[in-house]
């Protein structure tokens, strides 16, 4: 625990010389979901920009018309 508090870095616990568990401080652990969510959002944006570059886009009107037709929503 002293090493964890001092370095703020995860500590690898081993069994017979092989990594068995990683211990990290609570603050760092609580940041993980935020980091993952941000990475997912950034990947979604990257994919959208790539699709736009390749011309794989439709207008919002076309998307809504398609959605309404597939779901039986009258206009």
N, C-alpha and C positions, 0 to 999 in steps of 0.2 A: 504494500500500500504506500510506503514511503516513496518508492521509485515512481509509482503511478502519479502521486501528487506532485513530486518534484519535476518530472519530465513532461507530464500531461500527454504522454504517448502510451498507446496500448502495450500491455505486457503479455507475452506469449508464455503459456504454461505448457510444460512438456511432460510426457510420460515415456520413459525409456528412450529419451532423445528425440522423440517426435512430437510435433505440435499437437496438443490435445484441446486447448481452449485459449481464448484471448480475453483478457480482462481490460476494460477501459473505464474511465471515469464517467459518472452519470451525465455530466454536461455534454461530453462528446457524443455519448450514445443518443441523447435526446436530439442532437443536431442531425443525425443520420436520416430520419424521414424527410426533413426539409431539403437536405442535399439531394436525396433520391427524387423528390417531387420536382425540384428545379431541373435536374438532369432529364427527366421525362418531358417536361415542357420544352426544354431546349431542343431535344431530339424531334419532337413534334413540329416545331418551327422549322428546323433544318429540313425535315422531310417535305414540308409544305413548300418551302422555297425551291427545293430541288424539283418538285412536281411542276411548279410554276415555270421554271427554266425550261422544262421539257414539254411545256404546253399541255400538261395534264390538268386542265382547269375547266370549270363550268361556271356560268353565272349563278348568282344566288337565286335569281328567278327560276332558272332551269332546275336547280336543286330542289326548291320548294315545290315546283310543279310535279316533279318526279316523286317526291315524298308524299304529296297529297294523293296522287294517283295510286301509289302502292298501298296506301293506308285507307283508301275509300273516303277521303275527306273532300266534301263538295266545295266548290269555289263560290 
